[in-house]
Amino acid sequence: MKEPEIVVEPNPPREWVETVERGLHHYNIATIGLDEYRRVGVVSRDEHSAVIGGVLGNVVGGWLHVWSLWVDRRARGRGLASDLMTAAENYALSRQCVGAFLTTASYEARPLYEKRGYRIFAELPEHPVKGHSRYWLAKDLRSAPSVTERRASRETIAMEPYVSADTEATIRRGIQTHAAGAIGRPEQSWSLANVFVRNDDGEIVGGAMGNLWGDWLFIGILWVDQPLRGNGQATRLMNAIERLAGEAGCRSAYLDTFNRRALSLYERLGYETFGVLENHPLGHAHHFLKKRLD
């Protein structure tokens, strides 16, 4: 049988992305029983209902994962970021979560998180470019729960678990604008990196999806359809996405996994663990790995 084709597609059809994401989700259910997934959206609006801040994330495996925290520049310094985090953490506690984790940059909100009880468990120096670092922080919600009271203010804070595309775009755009200004390198823009395996029938049967930012490649998803496992397709995908990153000027790559089989693959490909989040998801260890590409 002819070997499936490797396809590089920065802007893939929605169906391709959904196929890979769904395949990985089903694989996680089958291998570690990870089936709970809830979106978390906490949004602050001003008196005109305009979005001025928000937290985006999810609850999965007994943990709150905070993807994004943003407050509009005009609303900073009034405690709004802390109020948003309190609301998200209290929701996680209501879902019986044991902890919360997140990532932040040296130019972002690390002092805020540490004040709230988060502690660093992993660090990437020189990310996204020289002079900056990225940190991963975690908090035990059981021993350091969030307070239930919040300050009086003109802004409203409400759970919006199914935030609209416009609201999510506002939050993400605010973060990206802040990052671009902080690193002072507008040419170091963020872009998608997607590589797929496609068979003779045009069906997507595997994929590696992530992004390029500054000097780094991030690989967020790697999946190969069950009939193709064990014959090198995952390695082909990894080689392809790393080659794509190298051609774009990236010098390093990082990723994370809580799957033992995937961990072995990444280690064979030269990735080294730089941080571990124990008991995430519950009963497992979440490894964060990196590799030099040059």
Summary of the structure (lengths in Angstrom):
residues: 294
radius of gyration: 19.6
end to end distance: 34.3
largest distance: 66.8
contacts: 902
relative contact order: 0.16
helix: 30%
strand: 36%
